[in-house]
Amino acid sequence: MMKRTAKLLGLSMVLFAVPLAYAGSRSTFLVTIDTVNRNAYGAFGSARNSSDNVQRIYCRTFADTSGAESVRCFATNAAGVGVTCFSTSPTLIRSAQSMVSDSYVYFAWDTSGVCTNLDVLKGSHLAPKEQ
Amino acid sequence: MNARTFLLLTVGIALGTLGGVTLSQNLFESRVERMLDEKLAEQLVHMRALAARQAVVPPPVVLPNHGEELRHIREQLAALAAREAAVGASSPSPAADEARPVPNPPTPAQEEAAQQAEALLEAAIARGHWTDADDIQFARAIHGARPGRMEELASSLSQAINSGQLRLMTRGDD
């Protein structure tokens, strides 16, 4: 009798246990490229977690002991279109260095392929990279 | 009217006319003088502005009368206008050319780095794609090139990718 009661109690606990999950705002920014207006954007997590294995977006800063610094950003969308820009602007380099693992990045360039803007956003609504 | 009255009347008219003419002449002269003074003041302001622009301070000149001073001002203005025209015609000036820094010729190491970057880019264009490994090598190479050349090479890569001449490899197959 006791055994049966314990089993029923266990079963009811499993059945009625409703997990409490709260979630805030979430935004997805897949890699998007506008070759006409020369800009690209996307969030690291969104690109990484996308169903394709093509899209990605990133920026790399480079420095040497002579004091020369530069930044280059790349973006490839799901269709495989790739774009890039380069800059030695200290402000853009600083912006690139502010990126974190789950940042959103927007960059724009001129006809010479020189970056004109580099926007970095960090926020709770940006998905982290899952794997 | 007798002859005496007529004579007095004639003399009176003559005196009145003469007085009026004299008054008018004085008024006219004073007006002309005032106009000349105004013109002179305008010319002086204009000349000072021009002299300031040319960083030339004209020596103080004391002249006996306005006519002489005006003639002197005209000469100064003509000289300044001629100088200004000469400066405008020869733009950029030789002085500006001399001030412009001449880039140092590249060192052998800088030249070698630039050639390495060029070779990387040419090989990639021949293949049609740009890998992460290419990118790392290219970044190192262009940073070894002289300033100015680095930007040119970086721009060449950007344009090759943005025009579709080079495809970015993204599948981890590089």
Interface residues (C-beta under 8 A of the other chain):
Chain A: T35 R38 N53 V54 Q55 R56 R60 F62 D64 S66 A68 S70 R72 F74 T76 G80 V81 G82 V83 T84 C85 F86 T88 W109 S112 G113 V114
Chain B: W130 D135 A139 R140 I142 H143 P147 M150 E151 A154 S155 L157 S158 Q159 I161 N162 G164 L166 R167 L168 T170 R171 G172
